[in-house]
C-alpha cells in the first residue's frame, strides 16, 4: 500500500481517471451485492425525495433537489469507500461494517458534512431566488416550469445564470471533498489537512482532475436521466473509483 505523502502530492497522469473508473468497476463486480445494495439505497432515498416534492405540489423544485442530492454524494459514499478499502486489504465484507462505517476521523467527517449541507442549502436558496426573479414569482408545476425554462428568453437566461452559479458551487465542493472525505475515513487526521491535500492535488494536476470532474458530472447526469435506475450503478461505480483516486493521489497510513 502507498505511504502518506506529508508534504508532496504525487503527479497524476492524464489517463488516471480512466484507470480509477476501471478499478471502481472491478470493485463493483467483486462485491455486487454490497455495491448495488448501497446504490439501490441511494436511489430509493432520491426517489422518495422526488415523490415527496411531486405529491406536495413542489415539483418545480425537483431539478434543484437533484442537484443538491448530487452535491452530498461524496459524503454518503463512505460505505463504498469502505468496501473498496476492505477489498484492497483482503478483509471480509459484512453489511454492518459497510452501512455503519467506523471512520478514523468521525468528528472531522461530520464537520465537513456540515459545510457540504450548508453549501447545498445556499445553492437551493440561489435557485429559488433566481426562479422567483425570472418567473416574476409565478410558481408553476414541473411541466410548465420545463416549458418556461427551455422555450422562453427569461427561462433560458435563468438556466444560464443558474448553471454558472451551480457549477461554481459544485466545483468548490468537488475541490473540498474529492480526496478529503476518503482521507478522513481512512486516516486519523483533521479536516484542514485533508482539504489542503485535496486542493493541492487538484491545483498540481489540473488536466486529470478536470477530466475526473467532467466524468463524475457526465456519469451522474446519465444516471439521473434514466429516472434513477442507472444511478443505482453509477453511484457505486463513482464511489469505488473515488477511493482509488484518493489512493493514487494521496495514499494511506498503512
Rosetta silent file (secondary structure, phi, psi, omega in degrees, C-alpha in Angstrom):
SEQUENCE: XXXXXXXXXXXXXXXXXXXXXXXXXXXXXXXXXXXXXXXXXXXXXXXXXXXXXXXXXXXXXXXXXXXXXXXXXXXXXXXXXXXXXXXXXXXXXXXXXXXXXXXXXXXXXXXXXXXXXXXXXXXXXXXXXXXXXXXXXXXXXXXXXXXXXXXXXXXXXXXXXXXXXXXXXXXXXXXXXXXXXXXXXXXXXXXXXXXXXXXXXXXXXXXXXXXXXXXXXXXXXXXXXXXXXXXXXXXXXXXXXXXXXXXXXXXXXX
SCORE:     score description
SCORE:     0.000 S_00000001
   1 L     0.000  150.902 -176.576    0.000    0.000    0.000 S_00000001
   2 L   -70.985  153.123  177.437    1.147    3.555   -0.693 S_00000001
   3 L   -91.651  159.042  178.789    2.665    5.682    2.034 S_00000001
   4 L   -67.648  134.860  174.031    1.329    9.025    3.178 S_00000001
   5 L   -96.427  101.884 -172.567    2.791   11.966    1.306 S_00000001
   6 L   -74.074  -34.019 -176.588    3.138   14.506    4.099 S_00000001
   7 L  -116.456  -27.030 -174.538    4.483   17.391    2.030 S_00000001
   8 L  -116.666  145.389  171.972    4.156   16.379   -1.596 S_00000001
   9 L  -106.537  123.877 -176.891    1.265   15.261   -3.716 S_00000001
  10 L   -63.734  154.251  175.522    2.424   12.918   -6.491 S_00000001
  11 L   -68.350  140.249 -179.420    1.886   13.799  -10.110 S_00000001
  12 L  -109.406  127.854 -179.101   -1.229   12.206  -11.583 S_00000001
  13 L   -69.511  155.564 -176.330   -1.112   11.021  -15.181 S_00000001
  14 L   -65.857  -24.327 -179.795   -3.702   12.358  -17.599 S_00000001
  15 L   -92.802    4.297 -176.997   -5.193    8.905  -18.142 S_00000001
  16 H   -57.883  -42.553 -179.435   -5.542    8.221  -14.398 S_00000001
  17 H   -56.609  -33.165  177.854   -9.323    8.961  -14.236 S_00000001
  18 H   -70.207  -35.554  176.333   -9.948    6.144  -16.706 S_00000001
  19 H   -67.466  -37.147  177.976   -7.883    3.787  -14.542 S_00000001
  20 H   -63.484  -42.073  177.401   -9.883    4.869  -11.491 S_00000001
  21 H   -62.806  -42.449  179.442  -13.107    4.040  -13.293 S_00000001
  22 H   -62.891  -41.781  178.356  -11.744    0.642  -14.328 S_00000001
  23 H   -66.718  -38.052  177.168  -10.676   -0.088  -10.742 S_00000001
  24 H   -63.522  -39.876  178.244  -14.077    1.063   -9.490 S_00000001
  25 H   -65.183  -38.272  177.354  -15.818   -1.282  -11.916 S_00000001
  26 H   -62.310  -42.577  178.604  -13.655   -4.183  -10.706 S_00000001
  27 H   -63.531  -41.549 -179.712  -14.672   -3.472   -7.113 S_00000001
  28 H   -61.576  -42.309 -178.573  -18.323   -3.285   -8.099 S_00000001
  29 H   -76.267  -21.931  177.057  -18.166   -6.657   -9.856 S_00000001
  30 H   -78.587  -28.303 -179.521  -16.209   -8.220   -6.986 S_00000001
  31 L  -134.439   60.230 -173.980  -18.849   -7.186   -4.432 S_00000001
  32 H   -63.586  -35.703 -178.229  -22.046   -6.650   -6.446 S_00000001
  33 H   -62.901  -45.679 -179.140  -24.424   -7.425   -3.578 S_00000001
  34 H   -72.234  -45.077 -176.397  -22.912   -4.800   -1.313 S_00000001
  35 H   -66.463  -50.308 -178.294  -22.210   -2.220   -4.015 S_00000001
  36 H   -70.967  -30.710  174.433  -25.538   -2.423   -5.819 S_00000001
  37 H   -63.311  -41.507  176.933  -27.381   -2.673   -2.495 S_00000001
  38 H   -64.538  -42.511  177.941  -25.734    0.573   -1.442 S_00000001
  39 H   -63.569  -40.032  179.138  -26.626    2.097   -4.801 S_00000001
  40 H   -63.878  -38.136  176.971  -30.228    0.939   -4.505 S_00000001
  41 H   -62.586  -43.922  178.103  -30.492    2.594   -1.092 S_00000001
  42 H   -60.207  -45.300  179.433  -29.185    5.846   -2.578 S_00000001
  43 H   -63.925  -40.834  179.688  -31.673    5.607   -5.431 S_00000001
  44 H   -61.011  -40.709  178.519  -34.513    4.845   -3.013 S_00000001
  45 H   -65.715  -44.214  178.790  -33.800    7.980   -1.000 S_00000001
  46 H   -61.905  -42.192  178.895  -33.639   10.084   -4.157 S_00000001
  47 H   -65.331  -37.869  179.437  -36.883    8.615   -5.457 S_00000001
  48 H   -65.564  -42.123  177.714  -38.591    9.241   -2.114 S_00000001
  49 H   -62.922  -44.812  179.563  -37.498   12.894   -2.100 S_00000001
  50 H   -61.137  -45.140  179.973  -38.677   13.311   -5.698 S_00000001
  51 H   -64.051  -40.571  179.903  -42.028   11.680   -4.955 S_00000001
  52 H   -63.033  -42.388  177.833  -42.497   13.810   -1.843 S_00000001
  53 H   -65.219  -39.623 -179.913  -41.899   17.033   -3.777 S_00000001
  54 H   -64.015  -46.714 -177.137  -44.271   15.884   -6.524 S_00000001
  55 H   -69.113  -30.163 -177.823  -47.041   14.957   -4.106 S_00000001
  56 L   -86.354   -0.194  177.414  -46.693   18.131   -2.074 S_00000001
  57 L    87.206   13.741  179.133  -47.056   20.354   -5.135 S_00000001
  58 L  -112.082   43.201 -174.980  -43.436   21.484   -5.318 S_00000001
  59 H   -64.470  -26.084  178.750  -42.500   19.580   -8.460 S_00000001
  60 H   -66.488  -17.448  178.583  -40.614   22.561   -9.910 S_00000001
  61 H   -85.827   -4.457 -177.900  -38.074   22.088   -7.108 S_00000001
  62 H   -59.199  -46.463  178.259  -37.234   18.550   -8.255 S_00000001
  63 H   -59.262  -38.306  178.447  -34.316   19.670  -10.520 S_00000001
  64 H   -65.857  -43.440  179.950  -32.887   21.708   -7.637 S_00000001
  65 H   -62.262  -38.121  178.124  -33.279   18.783   -5.222 S_00000001
  66 H   -64.748  -38.166  176.828  -31.479   16.502   -7.659 S_00000001
  67 H   -64.171  -42.787  177.528  -28.617   18.982   -7.820 S_00000001
  68 H   -63.351  -39.937 -179.918  -28.409   19.121   -4.035 S_00000001
  69 H   -61.307  -39.151  178.988  -28.527   15.336   -3.900 S_00000001
  70 H   -67.065  -35.579 -178.811  -25.537   15.172   -6.248 S_00000001
  71 H   -64.084  -36.503 -177.263  -23.584   17.643   -4.094 S_00000001
  72 L   -87.724    1.084 -178.906  -23.866   15.464   -0.978 S_00000001
  73 H   -53.191  -46.927 -179.222  -22.942   12.308   -2.921 S_00000001
  74 H   -59.017  -30.057 -178.717  -19.284   12.237   -1.768 S_00000001
  75 H   -73.738  -41.793 -176.789  -20.434   12.318    1.860 S_00000001
  76 H   -84.638    1.086  178.761  -22.910    9.437    1.608 S_00000001
  77 L   -90.040    9.460 -176.397  -20.443    7.322   -0.406 S_00000001
  78 H   -57.078  -39.348  179.179  -18.397    6.493    2.711 S_00000001
  79 H   -62.966  -33.048  177.458  -19.717    2.923    2.729 S_00000001
  80 H   -70.473  -38.399  174.807  -18.495    2.444   -0.840 S_00000001
  81 H   -60.340  -39.569 -179.319  -15.040    3.679    0.141 S_00000001
  82 H   -65.556  -39.442  176.850  -15.110    1.113    2.944 S_00000001
  83 H   -59.412  -48.032 -179.061  -15.989   -1.686    0.511 S_00000001
  84 H   -64.713  -38.918  178.522  -13.031   -0.757   -1.696 S_00000001
  85 H   -61.884  -43.691 -179.183  -10.724   -0.429    1.299 S_00000001
  86 H   -68.136  -39.755  177.171  -11.655   -3.883    2.546 S_00000001
  87 H   -61.776  -41.730  179.773  -11.282   -5.444   -0.890 S_00000001
  88 H   -65.089  -39.068 -177.612   -7.864   -3.843   -1.212 S_00000001
  89 H   -85.998   -5.165 -178.059   -6.792   -5.022    2.247 S_00000001
  90 L    74.090   24.546 -179.914   -8.228   -8.514    1.798 S_00000001
  91 L   -91.821  150.778  179.712  -10.668   -8.026    4.675 S_00000001
  92 L   -70.270  154.476  178.086  -14.117   -9.700    4.731 S_00000001
  93 L  -101.551  144.656  172.225  -17.237   -7.725    3.914 S_00000001
  94 L  -149.784  152.171 -173.946  -20.355   -7.521    6.071 S_00000001
  95 H   -64.109  -38.153 -179.651  -23.432   -5.334    5.889 S_00000001
  96 H   -63.002  -45.302 -179.196  -22.977   -3.819    9.352 S_00000001
  97 H   -65.976  -31.874 -177.976  -19.410   -2.766    8.581 S_00000001
  98 H   -79.506  -43.278 -175.808  -20.379   -1.315    5.201 S_00000001
  99 H   -88.443  -15.957  176.458  -23.509    0.570    6.241 S_00000001
 100 L  -126.563   69.235 -172.652  -22.188    1.622    9.679 S_00000001
 101 L   -68.009  132.368  173.964  -18.617    2.540    8.797 S_00000001
 102 L   -92.228   96.200 -176.655  -16.212    3.134   11.670 S_00000001
 103 L   -80.117  157.970  179.497  -14.224    6.030   10.244 S_00000001
 104 L   -75.058  -28.103 -178.187  -10.821    7.121   11.543 S_00000001
 105 L  -131.416   67.884 -174.243  -11.905   10.777   11.872 S_00000001
 106 H   -62.338  -40.674 -178.912  -15.680   10.757   12.550 S_00000001
 107 H   -65.210  -36.880 -179.246  -15.882   14.251   14.058 S_00000001
 108 H   -70.716  -35.906  176.113  -13.989   15.720   11.105 S_00000001
 109 H   -65.903  -39.938  177.433  -16.287   13.986    8.611 S_00000001
 110 H   -61.688  -38.008 -179.356  -19.285   15.381   10.492 S_00000001
 111 H   -67.354  -45.707  179.224  -17.759   18.856   10.239 S_00000001
 112 H   -68.474  -30.137  174.551  -17.147   18.642    6.501 S_00000001
 113 H   -62.821  -38.748  177.005  -20.649   17.217    6.140 S_00000001
 114 H   -61.309  -43.857 -179.725  -21.995   20.363    7.799 S_00000001
 115 H   -65.815  -37.655  178.283  -20.157   22.545    5.287 S_00000001
 116 H   -64.738  -45.683  179.712  -21.462   20.467    2.368 S_00000001
 117 H   -63.540  -37.550  177.541  -25.036   20.737    3.605 S_00000001
 118 H   -63.163  -44.421  178.746  -24.585   24.486    4.105 S_00000001
 119 H   -64.104  -38.319  178.443  -23.316   24.857    0.527 S_00000001
 120 H   -64.650  -39.778  178.485  -26.210   22.745   -0.754 S_00000001
 121 H   -67.569  -36.061  176.428  -28.707   24.962    1.087 S_00000001
 122 H   -62.759  -44.009  178.787  -27.024   28.059   -0.369 S_00000001
 123 H   -62.883  -42.055  178.760  -27.384   26.586   -3.845 S_00000001
 124 H   -62.830  -40.517  178.978  -31.051   25.779   -3.207 S_00000001
 125 H   -63.965  -45.013  177.224  -31.655   29.333   -1.981 S_00000001
 126 H   -58.227  -44.334 -177.801  -29.968   30.786   -5.073 S_00000001
 127 H   -63.220  -42.482  179.843  -32.062   28.531   -7.326 S_00000001
 128 H   -65.778  -42.476  179.929  -35.330   29.549   -5.641 S_00000001
 129 H   -65.186  -43.681  178.547  -34.440   33.251   -5.797 S_00000001
 130 H   -60.449  -44.400  179.966  -33.432   33.009   -9.466 S_00000001
 131 H   -62.946  -41.060  179.201  -36.659   31.237  -10.332 S_00000001
 132 H   -64.038  -38.572 -178.652  -38.695   33.851   -8.460 S_00000001
 133 H   -68.353  -50.539 -173.079  -36.882   36.683  -10.264 S_00000001
 134 H   -79.398  -20.581  179.145  -37.095   35.327  -13.791 S_00000001
 135 L  -101.909    9.546 -177.239  -40.609   33.906  -13.486 S_00000001
 136 L    57.745   36.665  177.616  -41.999   37.022  -11.775 S_00000001
 137 L    60.702   24.940  179.211  -42.595   34.913   -8.651 S_00000001
 138 L   -98.630  104.229 -177.971  -45.179   32.854  -10.525 S_00000001
 139 L   -71.549  143.308  179.928  -44.891   29.255   -9.320 S_00000001
 140 L  -138.930  150.679  174.357  -45.608   26.534  -11.895 S_00000001
 141 L   -65.576  171.099 -171.574  -45.760   22.741  -11.842 S_00000001
 142 H   -56.640  -44.955 -178.420  -42.864   20.786  -13.306 S_00000001
 143 H   -60.028  -46.578  178.504  -44.254   20.521  -16.840 S_00000001
 144 H   -67.897  -34.979  178.322  -44.920   24.262  -17.096 S_00000001
 145 H   -62.582  -45.665  179.954  -41.582   25.010  -15.445 S_00000001
 146 H   -62.982  -40.297  177.810  -39.686   22.984  -18.054 S_00000001
 147 H   -62.441  -42.814  178.631  -41.595   24.697  -20.839 S_00000001
 148 H   -64.045  -45.032 -174.357  -40.752   28.102  -19.331 S_00000001
 149 H   -69.999  -32.005 -172.551  -37.089   27.208  -18.766 S_00000001
 150 H  -101.247  -11.386 -172.872  -36.441   25.721  -22.215 S_00000001
 151 H  -129.854    6.768  178.441  -38.565   27.844  -24.541 S_00000001
 152 L  -125.552  149.752  178.250  -38.576   31.429  -23.255 S_00000001
 153 H   -57.179  -41.992  179.701  -35.788   34.057  -23.171 S_00000001
 154 H   -64.331  -41.191  179.784  -36.277   34.572  -19.440 S_00000001
 155 H   -66.008  -41.668  179.431  -36.158   30.829  -18.808 S_00000001
 156 H   -67.107  -37.932  176.295  -33.009   30.336  -20.881 S_00000001
 157 H   -64.809  -41.755  177.246  -31.329   33.249  -19.109 S_00000001
 158 H   -59.334  -43.729  179.009  -32.325   31.749  -15.765 S_00000001
 159 H   -63.176  -41.146 -179.067  -30.784   28.416  -16.787 S_00000001
 160 H   -64.355  -48.786 -179.649  -27.568   30.093  -17.903 S_00000001
 161 H   -65.155  -44.318 -179.985  -27.164   32.118  -14.700 S_00000001
 162 H   -62.825  -37.829  179.432  -28.227   29.181  -12.526 S_00000001
 163 H   -66.582  -38.934  178.430  -25.799   26.842  -14.283 S_00000001
 164 H   -64.731  -46.139 -179.837  -22.915   29.259  -13.712 S_00000001
 165 H   -66.686  -48.087  179.950  -23.727   29.655  -10.025 S_00000001
 166 H   -62.670  -38.824  178.551  -24.457   25.973   -9.514 S_00000001
 167 H   -64.119  -40.160  178.893  -21.337   24.966  -11.422 S_00000001
 168 H   -64.717  -43.448  178.442  -19.171   27.247   -9.293 S_00000001
 169 H   -64.905  -43.545 -179.196  -20.635   25.849   -6.062 S_00000001
 170 H   -62.830  -40.196 -179.100  -20.331   22.270   -7.320 S_00000001
 171 H   -69.109  -36.248  176.159  -16.673   22.761   -8.324 S_00000001
 172 H   -62.504  -44.235  178.151  -15.843   24.268   -4.935 S_00000001
 173 H   -65.008  -38.346  176.832  -17.409   21.262   -3.211 S_00000001
 174 H   -57.528  -47.885 -179.388  -15.561   18.968   -5.616 S_00000001
 175 H   -63.611  -36.465 -177.228  -12.221   20.520   -4.648 S_00000001
 176 H   -75.070  -27.998 -170.258  -13.083   20.308   -0.947 S_00000001
 177 H  -116.322  -13.159 -170.897  -14.297   16.690   -0.977 S_00000001
 178 L   -56.441  -35.717  176.974  -12.707   14.838   -3.897 S_00000001
 179 L  -120.169  -21.587 -171.604   -9.960   13.449   -1.655 S_00000001
 180 H   -67.921  -40.310 -177.615  -10.728   14.800    1.816 S_00000001
 181 H   -69.106  -46.613  173.863  -13.672   12.539    2.678 S_00000001
 182 H   -58.878  -36.463 -179.879  -11.920    9.252    1.731 S_00000001
 183 H   -66.579  -42.428  179.287   -8.861   10.522    3.594 S_00000001
 184 H   -68.310  -29.594  175.210  -10.835   11.356    6.744 S_00000001
 185 H   -70.461  -34.832 -170.718  -12.450    7.922    6.600 S_00000001
 186 H   -94.714  -26.219 -173.209   -9.084    6.199    6.204 S_00000001
 187 L  -127.732  149.585  175.863   -6.740    8.315    8.328 S_00000001
 188 L   -86.150   89.763 -177.076   -6.780    9.894   11.770 S_00000001
 189 L  -143.119 -176.054 -178.236   -6.263   13.480   10.655 S_00000001
 190 L  -108.939  163.272 -174.462   -8.003   16.842   10.703 S_00000001
 191 H   -62.721  -35.004 -176.412  -10.289   18.490    8.186 S_00000001
 192 H   -70.870  -39.517  176.481   -7.828   21.255    7.295 S_00000001
 193 H   -64.202  -44.210 -178.462   -5.031   18.821    6.441 S_00000001
 194 H   -63.820  -46.014 -179.543   -7.390   16.694    4.358 S_00000001
 195 H   -66.012  -40.250  179.462   -8.841   19.663    2.461 S_00000001
 196 H   -61.316  -43.071  179.732   -5.391   21.174    1.906 S_00000001
 197 H   -66.420  -37.909  178.444   -4.080   17.954    0.395 S_00000001
 198 H   -64.787  -46.521  179.492   -7.131   17.653   -1.820 S_00000001
 199 H   -64.062  -39.084  178.056   -6.866   21.224   -3.089 S_00000001
 200 H   -62.662  -40.707  179.036   -3.125   20.781   -3.636 S_00000001
 201 H   -63.279  -41.730  178.893   -3.745   17.643   -5.673 S_00000001
 202 H   -67.376  -43.155 -178.183   -6.282   19.459   -7.864 S_00000001
 203 H   -65.898  -38.654 -177.484   -4.045   22.511   -8.261 S_00000001
 204 H   -81.814  -14.539 -177.779   -0.951   20.460   -9.148 S_00000001
 205 L  -133.938   62.341 -172.667   -2.803   18.157  -11.550 S_00000001
 206 H   -62.587  -41.316 -175.255   -5.384   20.338  -13.342 S_00000001
 207 H   -63.856  -55.244 -179.859   -5.812   18.263  -16.513 S_00000001
 208 H   -66.874  -32.204 -179.042   -6.627   14.858  -14.948 S_00000001
 209 H   -74.277  -32.548  173.122   -8.640   16.398  -12.115 S_00000001
 210 H   -68.775  -38.296  175.602  -10.762   18.440  -14.526 S_00000001
 211 H   -62.286  -41.061 -179.902  -11.281   15.268  -16.561 S_00000001
 212 H   -64.932  -41.233  177.024  -12.312   13.449  -13.387 S_00000001
 213 H   -62.168  -41.159  179.858  -14.786   16.209  -12.515 S_00000001
 214 H   -64.903  -42.802  179.765  -16.226   16.009  -16.049 S_00000001
 215 H   -63.931  -42.028  177.653  -16.560   12.213  -15.859 S_00000001
 216 H   -59.519  -45.271 -178.114  -18.328   12.437  -12.489 S_00000001
 217 H   -64.515  -44.681 -177.413  -20.767   15.023  -13.890 S_00000001
 218 H   -66.480  -45.896 -177.805  -21.479   13.047  -17.088 S_00000001
 219 H   -67.347  -39.729  177.440  -21.940    9.685  -15.359 S_00000001
 220 H   -64.337  -44.368  179.501  -24.141   11.209  -12.648 S_00000001
 221 H   -61.984  -40.304  178.399  -26.265   13.034  -15.232 S_00000001
 222 H   -63.362  -39.094  178.422  -26.671    9.810  -17.223 S_00000001
 223 H   -65.268  -41.993  179.091  -27.805    8.025  -14.073 S_00000001
 224 H   -67.849  -37.005 -177.493  -30.356   10.714  -13.248 S_00000001
 225 H   -64.791  -19.429  178.452  -31.590   10.810  -16.867 S_00000001
 226 L   -93.933   26.525  179.566  -32.634    7.156  -16.582 S_00000001
 227 L    57.478   43.209  174.692  -35.076    8.059  -13.796 S_00000001
 228 L    77.616  -16.162 -177.382  -32.570    6.984  -11.125 S_00000001
 229 L   -61.340  -48.600  179.090  -32.313    3.396  -12.394 S_00000001
 230 L   -65.357  -24.519 -179.802  -28.875    3.962  -13.892 S_00000001
 231 H   -66.721  -23.875  178.122  -27.832    5.808  -10.754 S_00000001
 232 H   -64.452  -23.310  175.320  -28.004    2.516   -8.846 S_00000001
 233 H  -100.250  -41.423 -176.663  -24.925    1.502  -10.846 S_00000001
 234 H   -62.070  -41.765 -177.354  -23.391    4.926  -11.482 S_00000001
 235 H   -64.054  -51.562  177.483  -23.253    5.887   -7.802 S_00000001
 236 H   -64.565  -34.718  177.552  -21.359    2.809   -6.553 S_00000001
 237 H   -58.834  -48.493 -179.386  -19.098    2.912   -9.624 S_00000001
 238 H   -68.853  -34.710  177.726  -18.087    6.502   -8.862 S_00000001
 239 H   -63.003  -48.309  177.947  -17.797    5.778   -5.145 S_00000001
 240 H   -63.162  -43.430 -179.635  -15.365    2.907   -5.686 S_00000001
 241 H   -62.970  -35.501  179.376  -13.458    4.881   -8.312 S_00000001
 242 H   -65.388  -34.456  175.117  -13.164    7.835   -5.914 S_00000001
 243 H   -61.804  -45.244 -179.654  -11.473    5.570   -3.374 S_00000001
 244 H   -68.790  -30.775  174.596   -8.878    4.581   -5.966 S_00000001
 245 H   -63.517  -44.517  177.418   -8.459    8.240   -6.950 S_00000001
 246 H   -61.370  -46.457 -178.351   -7.652    9.047   -3.314 S_00000001
 247 H   -64.107  -35.681 -179.192   -5.224    6.136   -3.007 S_00000001
 248 H   -72.614  -37.574 -173.086   -3.497    7.118   -6.224 S_00000001
 249 H   -90.087  -32.608 -172.908   -3.218   10.815   -5.355 S_00000001
 250 L  -123.292  -41.208  179.716   -2.651   10.824   -1.592 S_00000001
 251 L   100.246 -158.043 -176.901   -2.153    7.318   -0.250 S_00000001
 252 L  -149.420  166.426  177.728   -2.892    5.859    3.153 S_00000001
 253 L   -63.821  -41.494 -169.894   -1.435    5.476    6.604 S_00000001
 254 L   -79.407    0.000    0.000   -0.838    1.783    6.196 S_00000001
